[in-house]
């Protein structure tokens, strides 16, 4: 199974506390910080909720 790389591209300032918690749960700490995850349904759901703040790439 291929991994995905999630990168925080936009600040969470001005967004809801719930969206900030999702960013924390993904392991993102600052702008341009990237983390690798397995594309499980829970991870994909979190990414979908904050898609306007992150960028997603698929690793082969």
C-alpha atoms as a printed R data frame, in Angstrom:
   type eleno elety resid chain resno       x      y      z
1  ATOM     1    CA   UNK     A     1   0.000  0.000  0.000
2  ATOM     2    CA   UNK     A     2   1.399  3.400 -0.985
3  ATOM     3    CA   UNK     A     3   1.915  6.112  1.589
4  ATOM     4    CA   UNK     A     4   0.682  9.689  1.415
5  ATOM     5    CA   UNK     A     5   2.628 12.796  2.404
6  ATOM     6    CA   UNK     A     6   0.566 15.525  4.072
7  ATOM     7    CA   UNK     A     7   2.092 19.030  4.142
8  ATOM     8    CA   UNK     A     8   0.664 22.007  6.050
9  ATOM     9    CA   UNK     A     9   0.488 24.875  3.546
10 ATOM    10    CA   UNK     A    10  -1.661 27.426  5.364
11 ATOM    11    CA   UNK     A    11  -1.836 28.683  8.945
12 ATOM    12    CA   UNK     A    12  -4.640 27.577 11.249
13 ATOM    13    CA   UNK     A    13  -5.090 31.102 12.611
14 ATOM    14    CA   UNK     A    14  -8.720 32.124 12.195
15 ATOM    15    CA   UNK     A    15 -10.003 28.572 11.817
16 ATOM    16    CA   UNK     A    16 -12.026 26.576 14.311
17 ATOM    17    CA   UNK     A    17 -10.522 24.782 17.273
18 ATOM    18    CA   UNK     A    18 -11.758 21.516 15.769
19 ATOM    19    CA   UNK     A    19  -9.705 22.043 12.601
20 ATOM    20    CA   UNK     A    20  -6.647 22.935 14.683
21 ATOM    21    CA   UNK     A    21  -7.053 19.663 16.599
22 ATOM    22    CA   UNK     A    22  -7.205 17.734 13.309
23 ATOM    23    CA   UNK     A    23  -3.937 19.340 12.181
24 ATOM    24    CA   UNK     A    24  -2.354 18.349 15.513
25 ATOM    25    CA   UNK     A    25  -3.711 14.804 15.160
26 ATOM    26    CA   UNK     A    26  -2.076 14.508 11.751
27 ATOM    27    CA   UNK     A    27   1.245 15.402 13.396
28 ATOM    28    CA   UNK     A    28   1.691 18.746 11.661
29 ATOM    29    CA   UNK     A    29   3.401 21.428 13.728
30 ATOM    30    CA   UNK     A    30   4.224 24.374 11.463
31 ATOM    31    CA   UNK     A    31   3.789 25.646  7.903
32 ATOM    32    CA   UNK     A    32   5.657 23.496  5.325
33 ATOM    33    CA   UNK     A    33   5.991 20.641  7.833
34 ATOM    34    CA   UNK     A    34   5.343 17.306  6.115
35 ATOM    35    CA   UNK     A    35   4.465 13.899  7.556
36 ATOM    36    CA   UNK     A    36   3.920 10.464  6.015
37 ATOM    37    CA   UNK     A    37   0.818  8.412  6.749
38 ATOM    38    CA   UNK     A    38  -0.802  5.231  5.527
39 ATOM    39    CA   UNK     A    39  -4.003  6.128  3.630
40 ATOM    40    CA   UNK     A    40  -6.445  4.639  6.141
41 ATOM    41    CA   UNK     A    41 -10.084  5.784  6.145
42 ATOM    42    CA   UNK     A    42  -9.567  7.798  9.343
43 ATOM    43    CA   UNK     A    43  -6.523  9.649  7.964
44 ATOM    44    CA   UNK     A    44  -8.258 10.353  4.649
45 ATOM    45    CA   UNK     A    45 -11.292 11.693  6.523
46 ATOM    46    CA   UNK     A    46  -9.119 14.072  8.546
47 ATOM    47    CA   UNK     A    47  -7.341 15.237  5.401
48 ATOM    48    CA   UNK     A    48 -10.686 15.890  3.719
49 ATOM    49    CA   UNK     A    49 -11.841 18.073  6.658
50 ATOM    50    CA   UNK     A    50  -8.754 20.305  6.407
51 ATOM    51    CA   UNK     A    51  -8.108 20.027  2.656
52 ATOM    52    CA   UNK     A    52  -8.057 23.830  2.357
53 ATOM    53    CA   UNK     A    53  -5.040 23.947  4.726
54 ATOM    54    CA   UNK     A    54  -2.959 20.997  3.530
55 ATOM    55    CA   UNK     A    55  -1.424 19.548  0.398
56 ATOM    56    CA   UNK     A    56  -1.421 15.782 -0.193
57 ATOM    57    CA   UNK     A    57   0.996 13.790 -2.363
58 ATOM    58    CA   UNK     A    58   1.108 10.048 -2.930
59 ATOM    59    CA   UNK     A    59   4.398  8.156 -2.625
60 ATOM    60    CA   UNK     A    60   4.893  5.109 -4.783
